[in-house]
Amino acid sequence: MQLPRPMRSTPRQEAPPPAPTCASGKTYVMKENDSCNGIAAARNVATEALISVNGLDMACNFMPDVGTSLCLPLTCKTYQVLPDDTCSSITAAANITMGQLLAWNPVISPGCTTLMKWVGRYICLSSPVGTVQVQQGDKATTDAPVPSNHQGSSNTHCGQWYTIRAGDTCASISLAFSISLDDFYFLNSGVDNKTCNNLWLGYSYCVKAVGDVETYPGYPISVPSTTFAKPPPETPTPIPSFDPPALLPRAPGTVDGCDLYKNAYSDSVTSRDADLNSCRIWASFADITLTQLRRWNPSLTNDNCFVSSQYSYCVLKEDDMTDPLSIYTPTATTSSSGTPTGTTPPAQTQPGVAADCKRWHVVQKGDGCYDIAQANKITLDDFYKWNPGVGSNCEALWLGYAVCIGV
C-alpha cells in the first residue's frame, strides 16, 4: 500500500515581519475634531477597515493627534448601518448576495449576529478590491520550486506560489487561484484564519496543492456531501424596495451633530414589549452608557427612564465617547482648590482610592495629575498613593470622577 506523501515544511522564520505598508497607497492627515465615521464617510471606506489598518481602538475613543497620517483602506460603495437593519434587508436593498456582503465585511458573522455592533458605522456594499481575474483550477502534479521569499509557515509541498501585492486579501487570492479559503489557510498555517490581517507584503504563499489536498497529513476530515435532485425552476419573486423610515422630530434638547439618530419604537410595537423603549435597552443596543444617552438627550430622566414614541434620539456621537463604562452621573463638582467635603465623595471614585480620604476633587476637562496636585498643594507621590486607580503615569484619570487630595 502506498502511503500519502509526507508534508515537508520549513521552520518559521525568526526574522520579524516587514514594516506595515499601506495597501491603498493613500493616506489621510488628521484634522481637528476628526472621527472614524467622519473619515470613513468622506473617503468612501469601511469604518472597521480604517480602524484595523491603523490599529485604532474599536470604539474610536482615542483618535491620533492632529497632523498624524492615517493609512486609508481600499475604497468601496459605503452604507451606514441603521438600528433596524438586518443582513437580509441590506442585501435586498443593495441587490447583492449574502456571500458578497460577508466577503466584503469580514466583521459581520455568517449568522449576522454581530451586525448590531456596527450600527452607525459604515460597511462596504461593493468589493474594495475591484474585479478579480480568476485562473483555471487545474491540479498540480509536481512541486513548484520553493521561492527564496516564501513565508516560513507555508507548506513547501506546493504546486504554485504567489507573491503578495498591495491590496491583496485572502478572499481575493482565493478567488484568483480557485482555491477555497479553508484550503488556503491549511496550506499557509501562519495566516490568521479569522481576520487575514497578517499577510506579509512581498512574501510568497502557497496557492495550489500538489494533487488532492485531502491526502495531505493533518487535513481536516469532512463528511461526504449528499446529492439532491434539482428542483423545477420557479418564477423569481420580485424583491421589494427598501426605504429606511423618515426620522421623527428630535426630542426636546437632543444635541445637534450626532453621527446617528434613531426613532423610538411605536406604541404598537411597545404594546408587545414595553421595555423596547427603555433607556437601559437603548444604551445596550447602541453599545453606549446611560450617562452618554442622557447627556446627548437631556429630556430623559434619571429615574424610570424611557424614550417617547413621538421623537427621535441621538444614539452615537463619536466625538463624545470618552466616558468610563459606568451608569453613574456625577451630580456635584468641587472647585480646583479642593474644598473639603468630609469623607463622602461628591462623585463616583476610581478603584483603590484611599478609604480615609477627607478632601476631594472632581476631575474636569483639561485636568492632569500634576495640575491637580499643584493646585491643591500636595505632592504628586501622595496623589498617586491616594489614587492608585489613575495609574502610575496618570494614564487612567477619569473625567467626572472624584479623586482624593487629602487624608
C-alpha positions in Angstrom: 0.0 0.0 0.0 1.4 3.4 -1.0 1.3 5.9 1.9 0.4 9.5 1.3 3.4 11.7 0.6 4.6 13.3 3.9 4.3 17.1 4.2 7.5 19.0 4.0 7.8 22.2 5.9 10.5 24.6 7.0 10.8 26.2 10.4 9.0 29.5 11.0 11.2 32.4 10.0 12.7 34.1 13.1 13.0 37.5 11.4 10.3 40.0 12.2 7.7 40.8 9.5 8.4 43.7 7.3 7.2 47.1 8.4 3.5 47.6 7.7 2.7 49.0 4.2 -0.4 51.0 3.3 -2.0 48.7 0.7 -4.0 51.5 -0.9 -1.0 53.9 -1.1 -3.3 56.6 0.1 -3.1 58.5 3.4 -5.2 61.0 5.3 -3.9 63.7 7.7 -5.8 64.0 10.9 -7.6 67.3 11.5 -9.3 68.9 14.5 -12.5 67.0 15.6 -12.0 64.2 13.1 -13.8 60.9 13.9 -13.5 57.4 12.4 -17.0 57.7 11.0 -16.4 61.1 9.5 -13.3 60.0 7.7 -15.0 56.8 6.5 -17.9 58.7 5.1 -15.8 61.4 3.4 -13.3 58.9 1.9 -15.7 56.0 1.0 -14.1 53.4 3.2 -15.5 51.0 5.7 -15.2 52.2 9.3 -13.8 48.9 10.6 -11.2 48.7 7.8 -10.0 52.2 8.8 -9.8 51.1 12.4 -8.0 47.8 11.6 -5.3 49.1 9.2 -4.3 51.9 11.6 -4.5 49.9 14.9 -7.1 52.2 16.4 -9.3 51.3 19.4 -12.6 49.7 18.3 -14.7 52.5 19.8 -12.5 55.2 18.2 -12.4 57.0 21.6 -8.7 57.9 21.3 -8.1 59.4 17.9 -4.5 60.2 16.8 -3.1 63.7 17.2 -3.9 66.4 14.6 -1.3 66.1 11.8 -0.9 62.3 12.1 -1.1 60.4 8.8 -3.5 57.5 8.7 -3.5 54.8 6.1 -6.7 54.8 4.1 -8.1 51.3 3.3 -9.2 50.4 -0.2 -12.4 52.3 -1.2 -15.9 50.8 -1.8 -19.5 51.8 -2.0 -20.3 52.5 1.6 -23.5 52.3 3.7 -24.2 53.4 7.3 -25.9 50.6 9.3 -29.2 51.6 10.9 -30.5 50.2 14.2 -33.4 48.3 12.5 -31.2 46.8 9.7 -30.7 43.1 9.1 -28.4 41.4 6.7 -31.4 40.4 4.6 -32.7 44.0 4.3 -29.3 45.4 3.4 -28.6 42.8 0.7 -32.1 43.2 -0.8 -31.8 47.0 -0.9 -28.3 46.9 -2.4 -29.1 44.0 -4.8 -26.1 41.9 -3.6 -25.8 38.4 -2.2 -25.3 37.4 1.4 -21.9 35.9 0.4 -20.8 39.2 -1.1 -21.8 41.2 2.0 -19.9 38.8 4.2 -16.8 38.7 1.9 -16.6 42.5 1.8 -17.3 42.9 5.5 -15.5 40.2 7.5 -16.6 41.8 10.8 -20.1 40.6 10.1 -20.5 37.0 11.3 -22.1 34.4 9.0 -25.2 34.3 11.1 -25.4 38.1 11.0 -25.4 38.1 14.8 -22.7 40.8 15.0 -24.4 43.4 12.8 -25.8 45.3 15.7 -22.3 46.1 16.9 -21.8 48.1 13.8 -24.9 50.3 14.0 -23.9 53.8 12.9 -20.7 52.6 11.3 -20.0 52.4 7.5 -19.7 49.0 5.8 -18.9 48.0 2.1 -21.7 47.3 -0.4 -19.2 46.7 -3.2 -15.8 45.0 -3.4 -12.9 47.0 -2.0 -10.5 45.1 -4.2 -12.3 45.6 -7.5 -12.6 42.9 -10.2 -10.5 39.7 -9.7 -9.2 37.8 -12.7 -9.9 34.1 -11.9 -7.4 31.5 -13.0 -8.1 27.9 -14.0 -8.3 25.5 -11.1 -6.3 22.6 -12.6 -4.4 20.4 -10.1 -0.6 20.5 -9.9 1.2 17.1 -10.2 4.7 18.2 -9.1 6.2 20.5 -6.5 7.0 24.0 -7.7 10.4 25.4 -6.8 10.3 27.0 -3.4 11.0 30.7 -3.8 13.5 32.4 -1.6 10.9 34.9 -0.3 8.4 32.2 0.8 6.6 32.7 4.1 8.1 30.3 6.6 4.9 28.8 7.8 3.6 27.9 4.4 3.7 24.2 3.3 6.6 23.7 0.9 4.8 20.6 -0.7 3.2 23.2 -3.0 2.2 23.3 -6.7 2.2 27.1 -7.1 3.4 30.1 -5.2 2.1 33.7 -5.2 3.8 36.9 -4.0 1.6 39.2 -2.0 0.9 42.6 -3.6 -0.6 45.8 -2.2 -4.4 45.4 -1.9 -4.4 41.6 -1.7 -6.7 39.8 0.8 -7.3 36.1 1.5 -10.6 36.4 -0.3 -9.2 37.9 -3.4 -6.4 35.3 -3.5 -9.0 32.5 -3.0 -11.0 33.8 -6.0 -8.0 34.4 -8.2 -6.5 30.9 -7.8 -9.7 28.9 -7.4 -8.7 27.7 -4.0 -11.1 27.6 -1.1 -10.3 29.8 1.9 -10.1 26.8 4.1 -7.5 25.2 1.8 -5.5 28.4 1.6 -5.4 28.7 5.4 -4.5 25.0 5.6 -1.5 25.4 3.2 -0.5 28.6 4.9 -0.9 27.9 8.6 0.7 31.2 9.7 -2.2 33.3 8.2 -4.8 34.3 10.7 -7.9 32.3 9.6 -10.3 34.6 11.2 -9.2 38.1 10.2 -6.5 37.5 7.5 -4.8 40.6 8.8 -1.2 39.3 8.8 -0.3 38.7 5.1 3.3 39.8 4.5 3.7 42.2 1.6 6.4 40.9 -0.9 6.4 37.3 0.5 5.2 34.2 -1.3 2.4 31.9 -0.2 1.2 28.5 -1.4 -1.9 28.8 -3.6 -2.2 25.3 -5.0 -1.8 21.8 -3.5 0.1 19.1 -5.3 -2.6 16.5 -6.2 -5.5 16.2 -3.9 -5.2 18.5 -0.8 -7.3 16.0 1.2 -4.4 13.5 1.1 -2.1 15.9 3.0 -1.3 14.8 6.6 -3.4 16.7 9.0 -6.1 17.8 6.5 -9.5 18.0 8.3 -11.8 15.0 7.6 -15.1 16.0 6.0 -18.3 14.1 5.7 -19.2 13.2 2.0 -21.8 15.6 0.6 -25.3 14.5 -0.2 -26.7 14.9 -3.8 -30.2 16.3 -4.1 -32.4 16.4 -7.1 -32.5 19.8 -8.8 -35.9 21.4 -8.1 -38.0 22.6 -11.0 -37.5 26.3 -12.0 -39.6 28.8 -10.3 -40.7 32.3 -11.2 -38.5 34.6 -9.2 -40.3 36.8 -6.6 -39.5 40.5 -7.1 -37.5 41.9 -4.2 -39.4 44.8 -2.6 -37.5 48.1 -2.4 -36.2 49.1 1.0 -36.5 52.7 2.3 -35.5 53.5 5.8 -38.2 55.2 7.8 -38.1 59.0 8.0 -36.8 60.5 11.2 -39.3 61.8 13.7 -38.8 65.2 15.3 -35.9 65.2 17.7 -36.7 65.1 21.4 -36.5 68.4 23.2 -32.9 69.4 23.9 -31.4 66.5 21.9 -28.0 67.6 20.7 -27.1 68.5 17.1 -24.2 66.9 15.2 -24.8 63.3 16.2 -23.5 60.5 13.9 -26.8 58.6 14.3 -30.3 59.4 15.3 -32.9 56.7 15.9 -36.7 56.8 16.1 -38.3 55.5 19.2 -40.4 52.3 18.7 -44.0 53.0 18.0 -46.8 52.4 20.6 -48.0 49.4 18.6 -44.6 47.7 18.9 -44.1 48.6 22.6 -47.5 47.2 23.4 -46.0 43.8 22.9 -42.7 44.6 24.7 -42.7 47.8 26.8 -39.0 47.5 27.6 -38.0 48.2 24.0 -38.2 51.9 24.6 -36.4 51.8 28.0 -33.2 53.7 28.2 -31.4 50.6 29.5 -32.3 48.6 26.3 -31.4 51.6 24.1 -28.0 52.0 25.7 -27.3 48.3 25.4 -28.3 48.1 21.7 -26.2 51.2 20.8 -23.2 50.0 22.9 -23.1 53.2 24.9 -23.5 54.2 28.6 -26.7 55.5 30.1 -24.6 58.6 31.0 -23.9 59.2 27.3 -27.5 58.6 26.3 -28.8 61.1 28.9 -26.2 63.7 28.1 -27.0 63.7 24.4 -30.7 63.6 25.1 -31.3 65.7 28.3 -35.1 65.2 28.2 -34.5 61.7 29.5 -34.9 61.3 33.3 -32.6 59.5 35.7 -35.5 57.5 37.2 -37.8 55.2 35.2 -36.1 56.3 32.0 -38.0 55.7 28.7 -37.8 57.3 25.3 -41.0 58.7 23.8 -42.6 57.2 20.7 -43.1 60.7 19.4 -39.5 61.6 18.9 -36.0 60.5 17.6 -32.9 60.5 19.8 -29.1 60.7 19.5 -27.5 57.2 19.9 -24.0 57.8 18.5 -21.7 60.8 18.9 -18.2 59.7 18.1 -16.5 63.0 19.3 -18.1 62.4 22.8 -17.4 58.8 23.6 -14.8 59.1 26.4 -16.9 58.3 29.4 -15.8 55.4 31.6 -18.1 52.4 31.4 -20.5 53.4 34.2 -24.1 54.3 34.5 -23.3 56.8 37.3 -24.0 60.5 36.6 -22.0 62.9 38.8 -24.3 65.4 40.5 -21.8 67.6 42.2 -18.4 69.1 41.5 -15.7 70.8 43.5 -13.6 73.7 42.7 -10.0 73.4 41.7 -8.9 74.4 45.2 -10.4 71.2 46.6 -12.8 72.4 49.2 -13.1 69.7 51.9 -16.3 67.7 51.7 -15.8 65.3 54.6 -15.4 61.6 54.0 -18.2 61.3 51.4 -17.0 61.8 47.8 -19.0 64.2 45.7 -18.9 61.8 42.7 -18.1 58.2 41.9 -14.5 57.3 42.7 -11.9 55.2 40.9 -10.8 51.8 42.2 -8.4 51.8 45.2 -9.0 55.3 46.4 -7.8 56.0 50.0 -10.5 54.9 52.4 -9.6 57.7 54.9 -9.8 60.5 52.3 -11.2 63.8 53.6 -10.7 66.2 50.7 -11.9 65.6 47.1 -11.6 67.0 43.6 -13.9 66.1 40.7 -11.8 65.7 37.5 -12.7 68.3 34.9 -11.8 68.6 31.2 -8.1 69.6 30.9 -7.1 68.3 34.3 -3.9 66.3 34.8 -2.5 64.6 37.9 0.4 67.1 38.2 -2.0 70.1 37.8 -4.4 68.7 40.4 -1.5 68.1 42.9 0.0 71.6 42.3 -3.4 73.4 42.7 -4.1 71.6 46.0 -0.6 71.9 47.4 0.1 68.2 47.7 3.0 66.1 46.3 2.5 64.1 43.2 3.7 61.0 45.1 0.9 61.5 47.6 -1.7 61.9 44.9 -0.6 58.6 43.3 -0.6 56.9 46.6 -4.1 58.0 47.5 -5.4 57.4 43.9 -3.8 54.2 42.6 -6.6 53.7 40.1 -5.3 56.6 37.9 -2.2 54.5 37.0 1.5 55.2 37.6 1.7 57.8 34.9 -1.8 59.4 35.1 -2.9 57.3 32.1 -6.3 56.4 33.6 -7.6 59.7 35.1 -11.4 59.6 34.5 -13.4 62.6 33.6 -16.2 63.4 36.1 -14.8 61.1 38.9 -13.7 62.2 42.4 -10.0 61.9 43.3 -8.6 62.2 46.7 -6.5 65.3 47.5 -6.2 65.0 51.3 -6.4 62.4 54.1 
